[in-house]
């Protein structure tokens, strides 16, 4: 298979990876650092940070933060995960569903992160990646009777990978487990719903938007009790 055909088959996944890598290269140019990007710069260019995102109403950071990474290791781990899981998701979901599930999972994960960690600087694609991972789990659950053997195998792998990530998340302070879990849950719900009926994508999107607005509306109260 040619490179062109390979790209077209998994164009969403490869495009997302390319965007993340391009953004990282931009932060290298702006900071002058290659291996690790200074937290201050990340906050300036679009990371999640309560005083900016919530108190100054810079909600656009929920989108930009998904494409920022703290260092080479952080970037490569996330992009490798996206490479592995994204191509599988692209085989089972159409373009609109994949992009919607990715973005909704990432944004919702960001909101939960803001609630759980009011004064932390949050960045990374992991919430969105956990979302597409959850979406794939939702697909197998929705079709478990038709592909029972594959479902059992996948769910075993799913449990192992999830367990490893949770252990790492609780062991390494800088990893935001709350964003991972939030992305996973909304991705699972969306993946299951869309796999049952593609028409549910619109309903899922509306419900998620309403839920995200509800979470955003309670965040100012959470920050009122914090001292910066």
Backbone as numpy.savetxt, mean C-alpha at the origin, in Angstrom:
# Nx Ny Nz CAx CAy CAz Cx Cy Cz
9.56 -15.03 -24.75 8.71 -13.84 -24.75 9.60 -12.59 -24.75
9.29 -11.63 -25.61 10.10 -10.42 -25.71 9.86 -9.51 -24.51
10.80 -8.56 -24.31 10.66 -7.62 -23.22 9.39 -6.79 -23.38
9.07 -6.44 -24.64 7.88 -5.65 -24.90 6.62 -6.40 -24.49
6.56 -7.69 -24.87 5.39 -8.49 -24.52 5.28 -8.70 -23.01
6.44 -8.88 -22.36 6.46 -9.06 -20.91 5.94 -7.81 -20.22
6.40 -6.64 -20.70 5.95 -5.38 -20.10 4.45 -5.19 -20.28
3.95 -5.48 -21.48 2.53 -5.28 -21.75 1.67 -6.22 -20.91
2.18 -7.41 -20.63 1.42 -8.38 -19.84 1.29 -7.92 -18.39
2.34 -7.28 -17.89 2.35 -6.82 -16.50 2.61 -5.32 -16.42
1.97 -4.57 -17.29 2.29 -3.14 -17.44 1.99 -2.33 -16.19
0.94 -2.67 -15.45 0.61 -1.90 -14.25 1.68 -2.09 -13.19
2.04 -3.33 -12.94 3.06 -3.63 -11.93 4.39 -2.97 -12.27
4.82 -3.12 -13.50 6.11 -2.54 -13.90 6.06 -1.01 -13.90
4.91 -0.45 -14.23 4.78 1.00 -14.21 4.85 1.53 -12.78
4.19 0.85 -11.85 4.23 1.24 -10.44 5.66 1.15 -9.90
6.35 0.08 -10.27 7.74 -0.07 -9.83 8.60 1.06 -10.39
8.40 1.38 -11.66 9.17 2.44 -12.31 8.92 3.79 -11.65
7.66 4.08 -11.30 7.33 5.35 -10.64 8.02 5.45 -9.29
7.96 4.36 -8.52 8.61 4.35 -7.20 10.11 4.56 -7.32
10.72 3.94 -8.30 12.17 4.08 -8.49 12.52 5.49 -8.97
11.69 6.04 -9.84 11.92 7.41 -10.32 11.84 8.41 -9.17
10.83 8.26 -8.33 10.68 9.15 -7.18 11.88 9.03 -6.26
12.37 7.81 -6.07 13.55 7.63 -5.21 14.77 8.34 -5.82
14.93 8.25 -7.11 16.04 8.94 -7.78 15.93 10.45 -7.60
14.71 10.96 -7.61 14.51 12.41 -7.40 14.93 12.79 -5.99
14.59 11.94 -5.00 14.98 12.25 -3.62 16.50 12.16 -3.45
17.15 11.31 -4.23 18.61 11.23 -4.20 19.21 12.55 -4.68
18.66 13.05 -5.78 19.14 14.32 -6.35 18.92 15.47 -5.38
17.75 15.51 -4.75 17.42 16.61 -3.84 18.22 16.56 -2.55
18.52 15.35 -2.08 19.19 15.22 -0.78 20.70 15.06 -0.88
21.16 14.52 -2.01 22.58 14.23 -2.13 22.98 12.94 -1.44
21.98 12.18 -0.96 22.22 10.90 -0.30 21.67 9.77 -1.17
22.39 8.65 -1.19 21.98 7.53 -2.04 21.38 6.38 -1.24
22.06 5.98 -0.18 21.63 4.80 0.59 20.45 5.10 1.50
20.50 6.23 2.19 19.42 6.61 3.10 19.02 8.06 2.84
17.70 8.29 2.77 17.18 9.63 2.52 16.84 10.30 3.85
17.32 11.51 4.09 17.02 12.20 5.36 15.52 12.35 5.61
15.12 12.12 6.82 13.70 12.21 7.19 13.15 13.61 6.93
13.96 14.62 7.19 13.53 16.00 6.99 13.13 16.25 5.53
13.93 15.74 4.61 13.60 15.92 3.19 12.32 15.18 2.84
12.16 13.96 3.35 10.96 13.18 3.07 9.70 13.92 3.53
9.80 14.55 4.71 8.67 15.33 5.22 8.39 16.54 4.33
9.43 17.12 3.79 9.28 18.31 2.96 8.65 17.98 1.59
8.97 16.82 1.04 8.52 16.51 -0.33 7.22 15.72 -0.39
6.68 15.28 0.77 5.38 14.62 0.68 5.11 13.45 1.59
5.95 13.22 2.59 5.70 12.14 3.54 4.50 12.47 4.43
3.93 11.45 5.04 2.85 11.66 6.01 3.45 12.17 7.31
2.93 13.26 7.80 3.35 13.82 9.08 2.17 14.61 9.62
1.67 14.19 10.78 0.45 14.75 11.34 0.32 16.25 11.30
1.32 16.99 11.80 1.19 18.45 11.80 0.99 19.05 10.41
1.54 18.39 9.39 1.36 18.89 8.02 0.08 18.32 7.39
-0.05 16.99 7.43 -1.17 16.32 6.75 -2.52 16.68 7.34
-2.61 16.61 8.67 -3.90 16.81 9.33 -4.12 18.27 9.73
-3.19 18.82 10.48 -3.39 20.16 11.02 -3.30 21.25 9.95
-2.48 21.04 8.93 -2.38 22.01 7.84 -3.18 21.57 6.61
-3.93 20.49 6.75 -4.84 20.00 5.70 -4.12 19.69 4.39
-2.93 19.13 4.49 -2.20 18.72 3.28 -2.48 17.25 3.00
-3.74 16.98 2.64 -4.20 15.60 2.46 -3.60 14.93 1.24
-3.05 15.71 0.32 -2.40 15.14 -0.86 -1.24 14.23 -0.46
-0.73 14.40 0.74 0.37 13.57 1.22 -0.01 12.09 1.33
-1.30 11.82 1.45 -1.75 10.43 1.48 -1.41 9.71 0.18
-1.33 10.48 -0.90 -0.96 9.90 -2.19 0.53 9.88 -2.40
1.21 10.99 -2.14 2.65 11.07 -2.40 3.46 10.16 -1.50
3.02 9.98 -0.26 3.78 9.16 0.70 3.93 7.72 0.23
2.97 7.25 -0.58 3.01 5.87 -1.06 4.17 5.62 -2.01
4.75 6.69 -2.56 5.81 6.53 -3.55 7.18 6.99 -3.03
7.24 7.28 -1.74 8.49 7.69 -1.12 9.07 6.55 -0.27
10.40 6.45 -0.25 11.05 5.41 0.54 12.26 5.98 1.28
12.53 5.39 2.44 13.55 5.93 3.33 14.97 5.58 2.93
15.13 4.55 2.12 16.47 4.13 1.73 16.42 3.04 0.69
17.60 2.62 0.23 17.69 1.59 -0.81 17.08 0.28 -0.35
17.38 -0.13 0.87 16.84 -1.39 1.40 15.32 -1.36 1.45
14.77 -0.27 1.95 13.33 -0.09 2.04 12.70 -0.17 0.64
13.29 0.52 -0.32 12.78 0.53 -1.69 12.83 -0.86 -2.32
13.99 -1.52 -2.23 14.16 -2.82 -2.87 13.25 -3.88 -2.26
13.07 -3.86 -0.94 12.18 -4.82 -0.30 10.75 -4.65 -0.80
10.29 -3.40 -0.87 8.93 -3.15 -1.32 8.74 -3.46 -2.80
9.73 -3.10 -3.62 9.59 -3.33 -5.06 9.69 -4.82 -5.39
10.49 -5.55 -4.65 10.56 -7.00 -4.87 9.23 -7.65 -4.50
8.64 -7.19 -3.40 7.33 -7.71 -2.99 6.27 -7.39 -4.04
6.31 -6.14 -4.55 5.35 -5.74 -5.57 5.54 -6.53 -6.84
6.79 -6.80 -7.20 7.10 -7.60 -8.39 6.51 -9.00 -8.26
6.65 -9.60 -7.10 6.16 -10.96 -6.90 4.64 -11.03 -6.89
4.01 -10.17 -6.09 2.56 -10.26 -5.90 1.80 -9.52 -6.98
2.37 -8.40 -7.47 1.65 -7.58 -8.44 1.36 -8.29 -9.75
2.30 -9.08 -10.23 2.09 -9.77 -11.50 0.97 -10.80 -11.38
0.88 -11.45 -10.22 -0.21 -12.41 -10.02 -1.56 -11.70 -9.99
-1.60 -10.55 -9.30 -2.84 -9.78 -9.22 -3.26 -9.32 -10.61
-2.27 -8.94 -11.41 -2.56 -8.45 -12.76 -3.14 -9.53 -13.66
-2.89 -10.79 -13.32 -3.43 -11.91 -14.10 -4.91 -12.12 -13.81
-5.35 -11.75 -12.60 -6.71 -12.07 -12.18 -7.66 -10.86 -12.12
-7.09 -9.65 -12.12 -7.92 -8.45 -12.03 -7.69 -7.54 -13.24
-8.74 -6.84 -13.65 -8.57 -5.90 -14.75 -7.85 -4.65 -14.27
-7.45 -3.81 -15.22 -6.65 -2.63 -14.91 -7.30 -1.71 -13.88
-8.58 -1.40 -14.09 -9.29 -0.49 -13.19 -9.34 -1.04 -11.76
-9.61 -2.34 -11.65 -9.70 -2.96 -10.32 -8.35 -2.96 -9.62
-7.30 -3.32 -10.34 -5.96 -3.37 -9.76 -5.54 -1.99 -9.23
-5.66 -0.98 -10.07 -5.25 0.37 -9.67 -6.08 0.87 -8.50
-7.39 0.62 -8.54 -8.28 1.06 -7.46 -7.90 0.39 -6.14
-7.70 -0.92 -6.17 -7.36 -1.67 -4.96 -6.01 -1.21 -4.40
-5.06 -0.94 -5.29 -3.74 -0.49 -4.87 -3.82 0.87 -4.17
-4.47 1.82 -4.81 -4.54 3.17 -4.26 -5.39 3.25 -3.00
-6.53 2.60 -3.01 -7.41 2.61 -1.83 -6.70 2.00 -0.62
-6.02 0.88 -0.84 -5.30 0.22 0.25 -4.20 1.11 0.80
-3.45 1.76 -0.11 -2.37 2.63 0.32 -2.86 3.84 1.08
-3.92 4.47 0.59 -4.46 5.66 1.25 -5.08 5.31 2.60
-5.84 4.23 2.64 -6.46 3.83 3.91 -5.39 3.46 4.92
-4.34 2.77 4.46 -3.24 2.44 5.35 -2.58 3.69 5.91
-2.47 4.72 5.06 -1.90 5.99 5.50 -2.74 6.67 6.56
-4.04 6.63 6.40 -4.94 7.23 7.38 -4.83 6.54 8.74
-4.80 5.22 8.71 -4.67 4.47 9.96 -3.32 4.76 10.61
-2.28 4.88 9.78 -0.96 5.22 10.29 -0.97 6.58 10.98
-1.65 7.55 10.39 -1.75 8.88 10.99 -2.45 8.84 12.34
-3.45 7.98 12.44 -4.18 7.86 13.70 -3.32 7.18 14.77
-2.62 6.13 14.37 -1.85 5.34 15.33 -0.52 5.99 15.71
0.05 6.76 14.78 1.37 7.36 15.01 1.34 8.84 14.67
0.77 9.65 15.53 0.53 11.08 15.25 1.76 11.89 14.90
2.90 11.57 15.48 4.08 12.42 15.26 5.19 11.70 14.49
4.86 10.60 13.84 5.86 9.89 13.04 5.79 10.33 11.58
6.91 10.22 10.89 6.96 10.49 9.45 6.72 9.16 8.74
5.63 9.08 7.98 5.25 7.84 7.33 5.47 7.87 5.84
6.14 6.84 5.32 6.34 6.72 3.88 6.36 5.24 3.48
6.26 4.99 2.18 6.42 3.63 1.67 5.19 3.06 1.00
5.42 2.10 0.12 4.34 1.48 -0.66 3.78 0.24 0.01
4.26 -0.09 1.21 3.88 -1.37 1.82 2.39 -1.50 2.10
1.72 -0.42 2.50 0.28 -0.51 2.74 -0.47 -0.89 1.47
-0.08 -0.28 0.35 -0.70 -0.59 -0.94 -0.36 -2.01 -1.39
0.89 -2.42 -1.15 1.33 -3.77 -1.55 0.59 -4.82 -0.74
0.43 -4.57 0.56 -0.35 -5.50 1.38 -1.80 -5.54 0.88
-2.26 -4.41 0.35 -3.61 -4.36 -0.20 -3.79 -5.28 -1.39
-2.83 -5.26 -2.33 -2.96 -6.14 -3.50 -2.72 -7.59 -3.10
-1.91 -7.79 -2.07 -1.73 -9.14 -1.54 -3.05 -9.64 -0.96
-3.73 -8.77 -0.21 -5.04 -9.12 0.33 -6.06 -9.34 -0.78
-5.96 -8.54 -1.85 -6.89 -8.69 -2.98 -6.75 -10.05 -3.63
-5.51 -10.53 -3.75 -5.29 -11.85 -4.33 -5.85 -12.94 -3.43
-5.69 -12.75 -2.11 -6.29 -13.69 -1.16 -7.81 -13.68 -1.31
-8.37 -12.49 -1.50 -9.82 -12.37 -1.70 -10.28 -13.10 -2.95
-9.49 -13.03 -4.01 -9.82 -13.74 -5.25 -9.88 -15.24 -5.01
-8.87 -15.78 -4.34 -8.85 -17.22 -4.09 -9.98 -17.66 -3.17
-10.32 -16.81 -2.21 -11.44 -17.14 -1.33 -12.76 -17.14 -2.10
-12.90 -16.17 -3.00 -14.14 -16.07 -3.78 -14.32 -17.25 -4.73
-13.21 -17.84 -5.17 -13.27 -18.94 -6.14 -12.71 -20.23 -5.55
-12.76 -20.36 -4.24 -12.13 -21.49 -3.57 -12.70 -22.84 -4.00
-13.98 -22.89 -4.37 -14.58 -24.16 -4.76 -14.12 -24.61 -6.15
-13.80 -23.64 -7.00 -13.37 -23.96 -8.37 -11.89 -24.31 -8.44
-11.11 -23.69 -7.59 -9.65 -23.91 -7.63 -9.16 -24.29 -6.24
-9.77 -25.31 -5.69 -9.52 -25.68 -4.30 -8.06 -26.00 -4.03
-7.40 -26.77 -4.91 -6.01 -27.15 -4.69 -5.09 -25.93 -4.67
-5.27 -25.04 -5.64 -4.46 -23.82 -5.70 -4.74 -22.92 -4.49
-6.02 -22.90 -4.07 -6.40 -22.07 -2.93 -5.69 -22.50 -1.66
-5.67 -23.79 -1.40 -5.01 -24.30 -0.20 -3.52 -23.98 -0.20
-2.89 -24.17 -1.37 -1.47 -23.87 -1.49 -1.19 -22.39 -1.27
-2.03 -21.55 -1.89 -1.83 -20.11 -1.76 -2.04 -19.65 -0.33
-3.09 -20.16 0.32 -3.39 -19.71 1.68 -2.30 -20.12 2.66
-1.64 -21.25 2.41 -0.51 -21.64 3.25 0.64 -20.65 3.09
0.94 -20.33 1.82 2.00 -19.35 1.54 1.62 -17.99 2.12
0.34 -17.64 1.99 -0.17 -16.38 2.50 0.07 -16.27 4.01
-0.26 -17.34 4.73 -0.10 -17.35 6.19 1.36 -17.21 6.58
2.24 -17.90 5.85 3.68 -17.85 6.16 4.22 -16.44 5.94
3.93 -15.87 4.76 4.43 -14.53 4.43 3.87 -13.49 5.39
2.58 -13.59 5.69 1.94 -12.66 6.61 2.57 -12.76 7.99
2.81 -14.00 8.44 3.41 -14.20 9.75 4.81 -13.60 9.83
5.61 -13.80 8.79 6.97 -13.25 8.75 6.93 -11.74 8.81
6.04 -11.14 8.04 5.94 -9.68 8.00 5.47 -9.10 9.33
4.56 -9.80 9.99 4.08 -9.33 11.28 5.19 -9.41 12.34
5.95 -10.50 12.31 7.07 -10.65 13.25 8.10 -9.55 13.02
8.44 -9.32 11.75 9.40 -8.26 11.42 8.85 -6.89 11.83
7.55 -6.70 11.60 6.92 -5.43 11.92 6.96 -5.10 13.39
6.71 -6.11 14.22 6.73 -5.88 15.66 8.16 -5.82 16.21
9.09 -6.47 15.49 10.48 -6.49 15.96 11.24 -5.24 15.57
10.90 -4.67 14.41 11.60 -3.48 13.93 10.70 -2.26 14.13
11.12 -1.36 14.98 10.29 -0.23 15.41 9.85 0.66 14.26
10.71 0.82 13.25 10.41 1.75 12.16 9.35 1.24 11.19
9.02 -0.05 11.25 8.00 -0.61 10.36 6.62 -0.39 10.95
5.72 0.16 10.14 4.38 0.50 10.61 3.42 -0.65 10.33
3.23 -1.50 11.31 2.35 -2.66 11.16 0.90 -2.24 10.94
0.48 -1.14 11.55 -0.91 -0.69 11.43 -1.28 -0.40 9.98
-0.38 0.21 9.23 -0.63 0.50 7.82 -0.71 -0.79 7.01
0.14 -1.76 7.36 0.14 -3.05 6.68 -1.20 -3.76 6.87
-1.64 -3.82 8.13 -2.88 -4.53 8.44 -4.08 -3.84 7.80
-4.11 -2.51 7.86 -5.21 -1.76 7.26 -5.27 -2.00 5.75
-4.11 -1.92 5.09 -4.07 -2.17 3.65 -4.50 -3.58 3.32
-4.05 -4.54 4.10 -4.40 -5.94 3.89 -5.91 -6.16 3.98
-6.52 -5.60 5.00 -7.96 -5.81 5.24 -8.80 -5.20 4.13
-8.54 -3.93 3.77 -9.36 -3.30 2.73 -9.09 -3.92 1.38
-7.86 -4.41 1.16 -7.55 -5.11 -0.09 -8.27 -6.44 -0.18
-8.32 -7.15 0.94 -9.02 -8.43 0.99 -10.51 -8.26 0.72
-11.11 -7.26 1.34 -12.54 -6.99 1.13 -12.80 -6.63 -0.32
-11.96 -5.75 -0.87 -12.14 -5.33 -2.25 -11.91 -6.46 -3.23
-10.85 -7.23 -3.01 -10.54 -8.34 -3.90 -11.64 -9.38 -3.91
-12.18 -9.69 -2.75 -13.27 -10.67 -2.65 -14.52 -10.16 -3.36
-14.86 -8.89 -3.12 -16.07 -8.30 -3.70 -15.99 -8.26 -5.22
-14.87 -7.77 -5.74 -14.71 -7.63 -7.19 -14.64 -9.01 -7.86
-14.05 -9.98 -7.17 -13.96 -11.33 -7.74 -15.33 -11.99 -7.84
-16.21 -11.63 -6.93 -17.58 -12.15 -6.98 -18.37 -11.51 -8.11
-18.16 -10.19 -8.27 -18.88 -9.46 -9.32 -18.15 -8.14 -9.59
-17.68 -7.95 -10.82 -16.93 -6.74 -11.17 -17.72 -5.46 -10.93
-19.06 -5.58 -10.97 -19.90 -4.40 -10.75 -19.77 -3.86 -9.33
-19.24 -4.70 -8.42 -19.09 -4.27 -7.04 -17.94 -3.29 -6.85
-17.10 -3.11 -7.87 -15.96 -2.20 -7.73 -16.43 -0.79 -7.42
-17.49 -0.33 -8.11 -18.01 1.00 -7.88 -18.55 1.17 -6.47
-19.30 0.17 -6.00 -19.86 0.22 -4.64 -18.73 0.21 -3.63
-17.75 -0.66 -3.84 -16.60 -0.74 -2.93 -15.87 0.60 -2.86
-15.66 1.24 -4.01 -14.95 2.52 -4.06 -15.70 3.59 -3.27
-17.02 3.64 -3.45 -17.83 4.64 -2.75 -17.79 4.41 -1.24
-17.94 3.15 -0.84 -17.92 2.81 0.59 -16.57 3.17 1.21
-15.49 2.87 0.48 -14.15 3.17 1.00 -13.92 4.67 1.12
-14.40 5.43 0.15 -14.26 6.90 0.20 -15.00 7.46 1.41
-16.21 6.98 1.63 -17.00 7.43 2.79 -16.29 7.06 4.08
-15.77 5.84 4.14 -15.08 5.39 5.34 -13.80 6.19 5.58
-13.07 6.49 4.50 -11.84 7.28 4.64 -12.15 8.71 5.08
-13.22 9.27 4.58 -13.62 10.61 5.01 -14.00 10.61 6.49
-14.63 9.52 6.93 -15.02 9.41 8.33 -13.77 9.35 9.23
-12.77 8.56 8.80 -11.52 8.47 9.57 -10.82 9.82 9.58
-10.78 10.48 8.41 -10.12 11.79 8.31 -10.79 12.82 9.21
-12.11 12.70 9.38 -12.85 13.67 10.17 -12.54 13.56 11.67
-12.11 12.37 12.12 -11.82 12.22 13.55 -10.34 12.45 13.86
-9.52 12.55 12.85 -8.09 12.75 13.08 -7.75 14.06 13.81
-8.40 15.19 13.46 -8.07 16.43 14.20 -8.24 16.30 15.70
-9.24 15.55 16.14 -9.44 15.33 17.56 -8.31 14.54 18.18
-7.79 13.59 17.42 -6.66 12.79 17.87 -5.42 13.67 18.05
-5.24 14.62 17.16 -4.05 15.48 17.20 -4.18 16.60 18.23
-5.39 16.91 18.64 -5.61 17.96 19.63 -4.99 17.61 20.98
-4.83 16.30 21.21 -4.28 15.85 22.48 -2.77 15.63 22.45
-2.16 15.90 21.27 -0.73 15.65 21.11 0.07 16.95 21.28
1.28 16.80 21.80 2.20 17.94 21.88 3.36 17.67 20.93
3.68 18.63 20.10 4.71 18.44 19.08 5.99 19.16 19.47
